[in-house]
Amino acid sequence: MTAELVRGQNHTLPQTRLEIRVSAGTPVVAGATLGDERGTVRGIEWIAHPGSPQLPGLEVSQQAAADHRLAVDLEALPSGAHRVTVLLALPVGVGGPVRFGAVPAPFVAVTGLDGTEIATFTLTGLDAESAVSALELYRRQDAWKVRAVGQGYAGGLAEMLADQGVTDPAALAGSIQEAVTRGLARSVAPPPPRTPEGDRVRHATGSADHRPTAPPPAPEPPEPLADPAATGPAHTTQPHTAPGPAAAGASAAGPSTGGPINYAHPRRQHAAPPSPPPAAPPAQPGQPAQPVAGDATGWSMDERLYNQIWGMFEDLARAVAAYRSAVDFAESRMDQELDRALSDPRNRIGGAGDRAREAARAKRDELASRAREALDRDLAQLAAEAAVVEPALPAAYAGWGNPVWHAHRIPMEIPMALRIGDLHLPERTDLRIPLLVRLPLERGMWVDSGRTASEAATLMDTDRLRRLAMETAVAHAARLLAVYPPGEFAVHVIDPAGSAAGPLAPLVESGVLAGPPAAGPGGVASVLAHLTRRVDLVQMAVRARAADSLPPDLDTGEQLLVVNDFPHGFDDRAVTQLRYLADEGPAVGVHLLMVADREEASAYGPVLDPLWRSLLRITPVADSHLADPWVGHAWTYEPLTIPPGSQVLEQVLTAVAAARRAAGR
C-alpha cells in the first residue's frame, strides 16, 4: 500500500534498489547529494547533478525536465554515505518561472523497479522558493527509510547547497545552471493526464480555473474518521469523502495564483457530470481565485456541493498536517544542529555555544514562521470558500440557523447525505467543515451523555447534560424525518422511565412518531420485538428474492429507533436484541440512535464493546474525539444547535406531519 507522506513524516523502505520519480508541470532541475551520519556532504564528489549525473549507486537526469526518474541502489553507495537527499530547482536565466509558488506543486514518488509506489509526497505550500529539498533516504540502524522534507530556499540552488555544507556553493550552483542551460532544449514536455484507472491527473498549468476535460471517477475512499474511545479495531464515521484524506500537502493539483489550494483540484471529483460546474469569476491580477459554491464535479448541484465540502475537509486536514509537520521538522532540525555544534567540548564554554544556540533557534523560528504564513494563506482561502458555500447549502447539508430551513419543503426523494455536526481544528476554530453522513444511514449513532465525554461535559450538571443529549437526538431524528419523502421514514422511541418527556415533546405533539414513546419493561420488549421481526423478515425476503411475499402490515420504509438513557430498563434479552439491531439493522433499513452513558453500562462488561464500536459516537457539547488516522488529527466535533428562541424545529415537524397527511400516510 502506498504511503502518502506529509512534511517530516517517514516510511520504511522495503527494498534498496529504487526509482525516484518527479512529476511537475514545468521543467525543473533534479539532483541529489550524499551525506554522512551527520548529514554533511563531504565534497562535490558526493553530489549528482546534470553536469555530473552519476555516482556509485545513484544516477540523475542530465537536463531540466517536467518528468524525472532517478535511479538509486542504496547498497552500492560509497562507504560512509548514510543519507541521500533529492533536490529540485527551477532553471534560471531561461525566461521560465522563478518561484515554485507560480507552478504546480511537484509530486515525488519512491517506487520499486517494477513501478510499484512505495511512498509519495506532494510539495505544497511553496511560494518564493526557487529550490527545494524534496525528500531524503536515510539509514537508521540497519534499515533504510524515506522522509518527506519539502524545505524550500528563496536563495535558490546556492543557498540550498550551502545549507548542506557544500564548499563554495555559488560556484557549484553556477556550473549546474550552465549545464542545465546547455541541455534545456532537450527537456521533455509534461506528461499527459493519466488514465482513469486509479492514477492521478496532472495539470499542465497552475491556473486556478484549469480543469481536466475528462476527470477520472473517484474510487471508493477509505473512511477518514474514527473514535479512539471505542475499544478494539477502529471503526469510522463513513462520510465517504472524495477521496479520503491522505497525508500529503494541501492539494495534489498544484497551487492557484493566490495560494496552494486549487478550487478545481482533482480530489474534488466524484463522477463526470453532464454539464460543468459553475466557473469561478476571473481573479484580479495578483489576487487569489474567487471560490464558487458547487465548484466540484458531480451530476447535480447537491452532489457538487457534497464533493466540495469533503474537498474542503481534505484541504484543511492536509494544510494543518503540513504545518504541524513543518514545525516538528524545524524543532528536530534545531536539535540536530545543536547536537552537532555542541558535540565539540570547546564550543560548550564561552560565546561559541551561545551563538550556536541563537543561530539554531533563529532558523527554527524562521522555518516555523514561514510554515505559519503558508497555513494562514491556506486557511484564508478555505474561510473564503466556506463563506460562499454555507449560504448555498440545501436543507440536508445546512445548519439549523440557515434560512433554507424556513422555506423547506418535504422532498420527493432522499438527498445524498445529511449534516450531523461540524468539524474544526485548533489552528482556526472558526473555520468549520460540515460533517456529512451518507443516506441511507450505514451505521447508527450514539449520543454520549457521560460527564467524561469532554472538558465541557465535566463542568456541566449531570441532569442538564442528559437533557441536552436527548435534545440532540430529537433534533437529529427531526432532520431525518424532514429530508425523507412522506411516509418513507418512521421514528420509534424507547424511554423506559419516561424521563425524556420534555425533549420528546416536539416529536410527540407534532404526531410524527410511529407510536407513543415506549416505557417500562413491557414497552421496551414490544418495540424491540417489532423491529427485530422486521429485520428478520426483510433479510429472509432479500435472500429469497421474494420481496412481494412480505406481510402487508410490514412498513418497508426506513426505521429509526431512538433509545433514551440506555441501559436503564433493559434486561439481558433486550440488550441482545439491541445489539442485533445495531449489527444487522442498517443493511435492511433499521437504524439506531442511542442516548447513553457508557460508564453506566459498564456492569455488562465487554459484551457491549461491539455495540459501542458499531455506532458513530457524537456528543451534545463540543468534544475533540474524532481521530483522523491518515494525518493524526483529533477533530473537534460541534453538534448542530437550534438558535435560541427559534421555532424552526417545530415548524419542520409541522411540515413533516402535513406532508404525511397530504400523502395519505
N, C-alpha and C positions, 0 to 999 in steps of 0.2 A: 504494500500500500504506500502510495506517495505521501511523504511528509511535506506539508506546505508550511514553510518557516516564516517567522517574523524576526525582526532585528534582535540579535542576541541569542536566539534560540539555536540549539544544536541538535544533531541527529547522528546516530551511529552509522558508519558506512559498512555494509555487509561484505564488500569486496575492495580490492586495492587497484584493479585496473578499471579506470573510469573514463567517462567523457563528460565535459562540462559544456553545455550548450547555452549560448547567449542569443536572445531574440530581442531586437529593438526596431523601432520604426525609422531609424536613420543610421547612417554609418557611424560606428564607434570603433575606437581602438581597444583591443583586448590584449592584456599581458598578464604576467604572473611573477611573483617573487617567492623565493625560498627563505625561510627564517629558521634560526636555531631554536634552542629550548626557550630562550627569552624573546623570540620573535625578531631578532636582529638579522638584517641582511648583511652577510659578510663581505660582499663586493658585487661588482657588476656581473661577475660570472654566475651569480645566483639570481639573475633577472632575465626572464624570457619576454621578448617584445618583438615587434615587426622587424626591427633591424637585426635581431639575433634570436630567431624564433625557437631554437631547440636547446634544451638542457637534458641531462640524463633523467629520464622518467617524465619529461614534460615537453610539450610542443604546443605553440600558439600560432595564430594566424599571422601571415606576413603583410596584411593590409587592413585598412579600415573596412568594415562591412556591417550590414544590418543584421547578419546572422553569422555566428561563430561556433566552431566546435574545437574545443581544446582537449588534447589527449593527455591523460595523467596515468602514470604507473607508479604508485606510491612505494613499491618495493624496490624500484630502480633509481630512486632519488639519491643524490650524493650523501655520503656519510655525514651525519650531523644535522641534516635537514629534518626538522620536526614540524614544519608548517609550510603550506602553500597558500598564498593569498592571491585571489583573482582580482585584477584591476581593470577598470573600464574608464575611458577618457574620450572626450569629444575632440575631433581633429581641429586644429587651429589654423587660421590663415587661409582657409579654403572657401570662405563665404557661407559656411553652414551655420547651424545653431551653435551658440556659445555657452549655453547653460542647459542642464538637464531638465529644468523646470519648463522648458519650451518644447520638449519632445515627449513621446510616450514613455511610460515607465518601463525600463528594461526588465526583462524576465530571464532568470538564470535557472537552469536545471542541471542537477547532477544525475547522470544516468549510467547504467551498465553498458557494456559493449554491445548488447543486443537492443539498446534503445529504451529499456525499461527505466522509468523515472524512479529515482531513489528519494530525492528531495528537491524542492523548488523554492524560489524566493523572488518576489516581485519588489523592485526597488522603488518604492513610492516615497513621497514626502520630500523629494529633491527640488531645489529651486535655483539658486545662483551657482551651484556647484558645476564644475566642468570636468571633474574627475571623481571617481568613487571606488572605494574598496568594496567589492560586491560580497564576496564570501571567502572563507578560509577553510582549508582542510588541515587538521592538526592531529598530532599523535598524543593521546593521553594514556599513559602506561603502555600496554601492548596493543591498544585499539586505536583506529583512526576514526575521527568524527568530522562532520561538516558543521560550520557555524555561519549563520546569516549575519553579515556585518552591516552593509549599507551605509558606511561612513563616507560622506561627501566632502569635497575640498573646493572651496571657491577659488583658491590659488592655482588650481589645475594640477597637471601631472607633476610639476616640480614640487609643489607643496606635499603632494601625496608621497612621492619618493623620499622627500626629506623626513616625513613622519615615520618612514620605515627605516631610517638610519642610513640612507644611501649617501655616500660622499659625493659632493658636487652634483646635487640633483638637477640643477638648472641645465648644466651641460648635457646630462644624460637625457633629460626631457626634450631638449632641442634636437638631439640626434634621433630620438624616437619619432618626433613630429616630422622631421625631414624625411625619414624613411617612409612615413605614412603618406606624406605629400607625393612622393615619387610613385607610390603604388595605389593612390586613391582612385585613379582612373579604372583600376581593375576591381573596385569594390562592387559587391553584389547588391541587388535590389532587395527590399524587404520581402519576406516570404508571403505568399498569398494566404488568405484565411484558410484554416484547416477545415477538414470535413466535419460534418455534424456528429460523427460517431464518438462524441465524448471529448474531443480535443478543444483547445482554446481558440478563440477567434482573435487575431491580431489586427490592430488598427494601423493603417499606414500613416496617419497623421494624428496630431494631438488636438484636433479641432473639437470643440465642445459639442457641436451639433452633428458630428460624424456618426453615422450608424451603418453597420454592416447590412448589405442588401438582402442577405439570406441567413438570418441568425439561426443557430442550431437550437433544437429543443433542449430545455434544461433537463438533466437527469433527475430522478427522484433523489432528493438530497438526504444526507444524514440529519438526524434530529438534533437541534442545536442546544437545547437547554435541559438540564437535569436538576433534580432536587437532592443535594447531598445529604439532607436529613434522613432520607429513606435508606434503610439498610439493605445490604445485598447488592445485586447487579444494578447499575444505573438505569433508570427509566427517564424518558424525556418528554417535553411538552408536545412534541409532534406538530409544530406550527407549519411545517413544510416550507421552509424558506427557499429562496430561488437564486442559486443553490445555497446549501448550508454554509455557515461561516467557516472558512478555513483560517489559517493563521498567517497569511501574508499581510501586505500593507493595505492601504485604504481602498485601492481599486486596482483591478487587474487590467484595465483598459488604458491606463495612462492618464495623465493629468489634463485638465482643461486649461484654458488660458489663465484662469484666475486661481488655480489651485489643483491639488492632486485628485480631486473627485470628479469623475466624468459622469454627468447625469444620464448618459446613454450607454453606460458600460454593459458588456455582455452578461454580467452576473445578474442583470435585472430582466432576463428573458425567460419566458415560460413556453411559448409556442408562437409560431409565425402568425401574426394577425392578418385578417382580411384587409385591414387598412392601417396605415402607420399611425403611431401615437401622436399626440399633439406636439408640434415643433416648438422648441424654446424660442422666445423672441431674440433677435440678434443682440449680442452683447456690445456695449460701448467699448471703444478702444481702451485697453488697459484694465477693463473691468471683467469680473467673472461672469460666466454664462448664467442667465436667469433661469431658475428652476420652474418647471411646469407640472401641475398636477396631472397624473396619468402618463408621465414620460417614461413608460416602460412597455415592454411588449406584452400583448395579450389580445384575446378575441373580443373583449368588451372593456368598457371603462372600469367596471368593478375588478376585473382580472388585472388590468394595468395598474390600478391603484394598489391592489394586493401585492403584486410583484414589486412595485415601487417602495411600499412600506418595508418589505423584507430586504430590499436592496439598501434602504436606509439603515436598517438594523445591522446588516453586514458591514456597511461602510463605517458605522460608529464602532463596531467591535474591532475592526481592523485598524482604524485610526488610533484608538486608545491602546490597542496591543502594540502597535508600532512605537507609540510614545513611551509606554512603560518599558518596553524592551530597550529603547534608546537610552533611557535614564539608567536602567540596570547596566547597560554596556558602558556608559560613562563612569559609573561607580566602579565597575570591575577594572576598567582601563586605568582609573586613578590608582586603585590598589596595586595593580601591576607596576605602574611607573614608580610608585613609592617604594615598593619592594626592590625594584631594580636600582633605584637611586640610593637607597639606604642599606643595600647589601654590603657596600664597602664601608667598613668601620670608620674610615676617615671622614665620611660625609655625615656621620651622626653627631659630630661635635662641631660647633661653630655655626656660621651662617649658611654653609652649603646645604645642610639638611633642611633648614627653614626655607631656603629658596626653592629647593626641590618640592617641598610640600606645597608652597604657594603656587608654583607653576602647575603642579598636577591638579590642584583644586580649581585653579582658574580655567584649565582646559576642561575639567569636569563640568564646571558651571556654564562654560560656553556651549558645550555639547547639549547639556540639559536645556539651556535657553533656546537653542535652535530647534530642538525637538518640541518644546512647548509652542514655539511660534508656528511650526508646521501643524501641530494639533489644533491650535486656535483657528488657523485658517480653515482646516477641515470642518471643525465644529461650527464655524460661522456659516459655511456653505450648507451644512446639514440643517442648521437652525432656519436658514432662509427657505430651504426646501420644505421643512416641517410647517412653516408658517403658510406656505401655499397649499400644501396637501391637506392639512387638517380641515379647513373650511369646505373642501370639495368632497369629503368622505360621505358615502351613503350611510344610512342609519346603522346598519350592521357593523360598520367599521368606526362609527363616531362615538364620542363620549356623550354622557347624559346632558352636558351643557351645550352641545351643538344644536343650533336651531332646527336642524333637519328633523329632529325627533318631534317637533311640534307640528310638522307637516307630514309626518309619516303615515303611510297607508299600508295596510297588511298586504304583503306581496302575493303573487300567484305562483312563485317558485322560490326555493330557498337560495340564499346567497352562497358564495364560495366559502365565506368564513365569518366568524363573529369575534368582535373585540371583547376581551375579558379583563383588560387592565392595560397598564403602561409599564415600560421598562426604561430605566436610566442608569447611568454610571456616575460615580462621584466626581469625575473630571468636569462635568457640567450637568447639574441635577435638573435644570430647567429644560433640557433637551430630552424629550420623552418620545419613545417609539411605541406605537400601539402594539400590544401583544394580541395576535390573531390566532385563533384555532380553526381548523378546517371543519366544515359541516358536510354531512352529519358528523357528530362528535365521534372521535375514535377512542376516547377513554373518558372516564368520569373525572370529577373534581372533588377536592376535599378542602373545605374552608376551615383552616386551623383556628380553633377558638382557645388554644392554650396560651397561658401567660408567658411561656418561654419562647413563643414564636419569634419575637423580635424585641428590640430595646423598647420600642413604643408600647408593645403589648405588656411588658413587665411593669410599666408605670401606670397601667390602666386597671380600674376596678374590674374584678372577675365578672360580675353580672353585666357591666357595661360592655365588656369585650364579647361576651356570649351573645348579647343582643345585637351588637354590631356585626358579628359573624353571621347571624341569621338574616339580618337585613341585607347583607352582601349576597347570600344565597337567593333570597327572594328577588333581588334586582337581576341576578343572572337568569333566573327562571323566567322573569318577565321579558328580558331581552330575547331569549329563545322563543318564547311564545309569539313575540312581535315580528320575528323575521321568518317564521314558517307560514305557509298558506293556511287558511282557516281549516281547522279540524285535522291537520296533519301532525300536530304535536300536542301531547297531553302531559299534564303535571300531576303527580301524586305526592302527597306529603305524609310523612310519619312524624308525629310529635307526641311521643309516648306519655309525657307528663302534662301536656297541654301548656308548656311554659313559653311557647313562642306565639301566643295569640296576638300580641301586639305587632311584631314584624310581619306575621302572616295575614294581617287584616286586608291589605290591598288585594292579595290573591283571592281571599275568601269573599270579600264584599263585591268584587267585580264578577264573580261567578265563573272564572276561567279554570278552576280546578276540576279534575276528573271526578272528585268526590270530596267530602269534608275531610279535614286532616284526621288521620287515624291516631287514636290514643289508646293507651292501655295495652296489655299483652295480646288481647284478642284482636285489636285493630292492627297491631304490628304484624301478627301472624296472617291476617286476612290479606293485607296488601302484598306482603312478600309472596304468599301462595299464588295470588293472582298474577303477579309479574313473572314468577318462576314458571308457572304454567304457560304463559305467553312465550317465554324464551324456548321452552321445550317444544311446543307445537310448531313454532316458526322454524326452528332448527330442523325438525323432522320433515316439514314440508319442503324446505330448501334442499335437503339431502335427497329426498324422493322426487324432487321436481314436480311437486303436486300442490302448488300454492292455491289452486282452486278448491282444494279439499279442506281448507281451514274452516273452523266453525264460523257461522255468520255473525256471532256476537263478539268475535275477536277484533279488537281495534288494531289494525295493521300500521297505524301511524307511529311516529317516534314517541317514545315514552321517557319521561324524566321522573326519577324518584328522589325527592328531597327528604333527607333524614336529619332531624334535629337532635342534637345532644347525644349522639352515639357515645357509649354503648348502653345508656340507660334504657331499660325496657326490653333488652334483647337477651334471650336465653341462647344456649348453645346451638339449637336448631336454627334460630333466626340469624345468628352470626354466620352459620354455614350457608344459608340461603343468600345472605348479603354478599358473601364472598363469591358465590356462584354468579350472581347478577353482575358483579364488578368484572369478572373474568369473561363470561360468555355473553352478557347482555349487549355490549356495544356492537357486536357483529350483526345482531338482529334487531337493532333499534331500541334497546332499553339501556338507559344511561343513569348514572348515579351522581348525586350532588349531596355530599355529606357535610354536616357541621359537627366537628368532633375535636376533643382534646385527647391527643394520643396518650398522654400520661394517665388519663383516667381509664384508658383501655388496657393499661399495662398488665392487669391481672390475667388477661388471656395469654400473655407471653408471646412467643414468636409465631403463634398460629395466625396472628393478624398482620405480620410483616408483609406477606404477599398482597394483602388488601391495600396497605398504605402505598406500596410500590406501584400498584396498578392505577393509582389516582394521581392527577395533577394537583399538587398542593398549592393553594393560594391563601392569602391572608386578608383579614379585614382591615389591617393597617399596613403601612409601608414596611417591607422586610427584604433584606438582601439575601435571599435564599435560592435563587435560580442560578445554577452554575453552568457556565458555558465550557464544555470540555474541549473545544477547539482552541480557544485562546486563553482559557483560565480565568475569565471574568466572573465575578459574583454580581449578577444583575439585581438591581433593586426593583421589586415588583410593587407597583402602586395600584391599589384597587380603584375601580371606577366609582365615583361618588356622585350622588344627586345634589345639585346646587341647593343650598339652604333656602327653604321656603318654596321650592319648586314643586309643582303638581304633575311633573312630566310622567312619573311612574303611574299615577292614577289615570292620566289621560291615555297613556299607551294601553293599559289593561282594559280601559273602557272601549278603546278602538278594537282590541282583540275580541272582546265579548260581542260587540256589534257586528263584526265581520263573521263571526261564527253563526250568529242568528240569521244573518242575511244568506249565508250558505246552507242553512238548514242543519247545522251541526249542533 
